[in-house]
Each structure stands twice: as C-alpha cells, then as structure tokens.
C-alpha cells in the first residue's frame, strides 16, 4: 500500500525560506510528497510518483529535462539551484507545463542537509509508517518554542548539526550564526570557537540550566539563550533561541526548560528506535485514563511508583475559527501543553483522546496546593490564547492516592469540562469546588436531555407553543424564576416592560396548567427550561 505522504504545504512550512523558496505549484500545495530522489547529473532524468526530486548539479536551464521527466512521472516537486534570478522564469514556465512544483534552493545550502531534513520530515509522525516521534516533531517543537519566547529557535545535536528550526518571517532578524548553521547544517567553526572560548559548551555539558549569550555585533551574533537537552548525565543536544526584532519573552527560560525535557524524550526515542515503545506508552496511558487497563502495566513500563499521589488535568479547546486547519491547531495546542507541563513536572504524561487533551501528573508531592496546579493550567490557557489565538478551558481533577484511582480524577475533570462547555461558567481554569453547582446542574440537565420521560410534558408543550407562534413565554418564565420572582429585575434582563412580563408568566400558567407558586413546579421549570430549545 502506498504511503499517503506529507503534503507539500507542510514540508515547505517546516523547511521554509532559509533553505528553499517555492517558485510555482501548478497542482497546489496539498500534493503529497512520499519520498526524496537524488538526480545525479550523470544519470538520465528520471523520477517516481510523489517524489521530491533534488536536481543536484543541474543548475538553471540544465534542470529542464529533470522537470519534464518529473512531470511525466507524477513527481510532487523538483528542487534546483539557480545561477541567477532570471533563470527562474524559464523554469517556472516549464514546471507549469509539466504540472510539477518547482522549488529553488539557496546556493549555500548543502544538498545532503536538505536531503536528510526532507526525508526525516516525510518519514515523521505525519506518515503512519514513520516513527512516532521523529525530526518532524522537533520542527513542531521548535515552532512552539519560537511562539512562546518570541525568538528564533534552532535544535542541534551534540556535534552542532542543526536538526530542526523555527520559521522566521523576516530574514533580517536572523544573525550570521543561525543563517550559516542552517544553510551549512553545522555551525561555522569561527563562531563555534568563540562559544567554546566563552565557556558556553562547557556550561551546556555540565548544567541543566539556561545560559545567556550576550550580543556581539562585531562578529554578527545577536543575544541568545541556550539549554542542553539531557537524559540523566548524558547530553543529547541543545536548543538555541536567538533574539530577533523584539525582545525575548519574560518566561523564555521556563519555556526552554520544558522544551528541553520534551526534546530529550524525542531524541532518546530516535536514538533507540523505540517507536513501538512510544505507541505502547500511549496505549497504556489511554487505557489507564479510560479505566480499561490497570495501573501496574504503565507503572512497570515507565518505572513509576503506583502508590504515590497523582491527578489528571484536562484541556478542551473551542472550535477553531472558520478557515483554520483543525488538525494543525490540535497539534499546536498539544505541543504547547506538553512544553508548559514538562517545564513544571518532569514526569508528566500527555494523551490526546478525541477532542480533549489529558495530562497525567504522577508521583506528586503529598500536599501539592490546588493554587499551584491552577497556576500551571492558567499559564497554558494564557499561552494558547496569546500565541495560538485558541481559547482553552482547563479542568483540575482531584489528587488521588494511587495510579489505580487515576480514572476517578479523569472522570471528575471531564465533569468539570462538560459543565464549562455548556456555558455560563466564567473561569477558564476550574477545580470541582469552583463550579460544584454548575457541574451538578449540568449533569441533571444531561439526564433530562437523555431521558425524555423525566421531563414535564407541559413545559415541552410550552416550548413548542413558542416555536409555533413566535412567542417568548418559556424564556420569560425562566428569567422570572432566575430573578426569584423579582418582576422588575427579570423585565430589565429581557428589555421589556414589567407588565409585559407579568402577562407572559400568567399566560404560560394558563396554557400549561402549572402552578408556579408551588416550589417543586418552580424547581422543575428552572431546570427543564434550561435545555436547548429543541429538547425542552
């Protein structure tokens, strides 16, 4: 079976202007890229369906045969280097005729670097046959850190080779060190020797903390922050954040701590090729949250203490705005939650389930204040609003005394989110005690909605009467009940005269035969009239 591939749009979003520039895409940007092919100038021009063809050695017009062959074969795109800007016109015309996308590659870019990055992205998490946590995830992580810090991000291995980087809309913001590192795959030696001289690499090897490198305009280096990516005592790589046109955000160091922990897991999994292990972890975690798998399997797999306190945080996002990419939004939200949470709790585990994202915090201190958890969740909610334009709601499940009771914490977090989702609940972050009444009323309403036999048919008829005649009797009765019978207060809320409200309440009683002076009748009406109009 042919792999679905990575859409050309996603490949370009990750590689971006530092390496390639899109010249034309006659078949659009949703064309799937399934593989990378290197076309040597000594070989006859050839390509395969869905391939990104790297036309090595064929500069400018010499790439025309490669373009035509790629079009005949149904390739996704051809990447070429140009000797001069004027060569692009002829190549664009040929690419349009062939029906294949044309990418121009910056002259300084090393072909082997472009080949390695493109292959890693194509075989990353967007394709089912690739590793669960690959370089593609590192590109997403770099972009998340860039949003949180307002900086320009590179993730490198221990040999200073660039593994992933964030996109920058303004090339003038990028300093020489970053530009040359990306184009040449590895940081240029003159700059690296300066970093060694200043003790930067020694700090990264020996410390978990963030180091700041001051601006050095005399050698083309802007201010930046760096942190080592570590697994225990072993250094796996580094994350660098260069300051661009605007100052770095106040909490940049905290974001880097979380990002380093997330990146460590990804790099360890890449080194050991444990994609199966990642899937197993997700399966066991999801099973524990849903109550279908006992705690011992996850505890044994990850070396967790099963009898230590734990809790679940749950996040839900409002539907994305029209025109937004739903899957991309979910991925960005998940990445943001993972970075922030990892910065606060080293052992945090994250599981997206349907439309919600759950965070299990195992092995908690015995007396962790709810205010601390609320602060953690509020940071995530605020960051999602500021950096992604997404409104998140967060629910704090109760602390339970063992992993075995984690499903209880998840269930209570879900109850809170359900109530918040019904509207009328002000806080963006809530524990049960914050919204106890709203949760209980929400669950009673859900019961009434599911079981029609529990509803009063007279109230159902009143809602139907309003639909047929265009009246607002049910709404008026509910406003009057919510105001505890204060006619003027309810009338003001509805923007009508008090006498109009009195008439509507009397008319509703006449039509239904209900006596709203009776406490039980009022209580049932206050509940049932809160149901959606189609269910009331």
VENLINUR-V783909 format. One record per run of one state. SS is the DSSP state (~ for helix, > for strand, _ for the rest). FROM is the first residue (numbers start at 0). TO is the last residue. Records with the same first field share a line. If there is no record, write none. Layout:
# VENLINUR-V783909
SS->FROM-TO ; FROM-TO
This chain:
# VENLINUR-V783909
_->0-4 ; 15-18 ; 24-30 ; 33-33 ; 39-49 ; 55-58 ; 73-75 ; 81-85 ; 98-99 ; 105-109 ; 122-133 ; 149-149 ; 157-159 ; 165-169 ; 173-174 ; 184-184 ; 186-187 ; 197-198 ; 206-209 ; 213-214 ; 219-219 ; 221-222 ; 231-232 ; 243-250 ; 272-273 ; 290-293 ; 302-308 ; 317-324 ; 344-347 ; 353-354 ; 361-368 ; 388-390 ; 396-398 ; 400-401 ; 421-427 ; 434-434 ; 450-450 ; 454-455 ; 469-471 ; 482-485 ; 494-496 ; 512-517 ; 528-535
>->5-6 ; 19-23 ; 31-32 ; 34-38 ; 50-54 ; 76-80 ; 100-104 ; 150-156 ; 160-164 ; 185-185 ; 210-212 ; 215-215 ; 220-220 ; 223-230 ; 233-242 ; 309-316 ; 348-352 ; 355-360 ; 391-395 ; 399-399 ; 428-430
~->7-14 ; 59-72 ; 86-97 ; 110-121 ; 134-148 ; 170-172 ; 175-183 ; 188-196 ; 199-205 ; 216-218 ; 251-271 ; 274-289 ; 294-301 ; 325-343 ; 369-387 ; 402-420 ; 431-433 ; 435-449 ; 451-453 ; 456-468 ; 472-481 ; 486-493 ; 497-511 ; 518-527
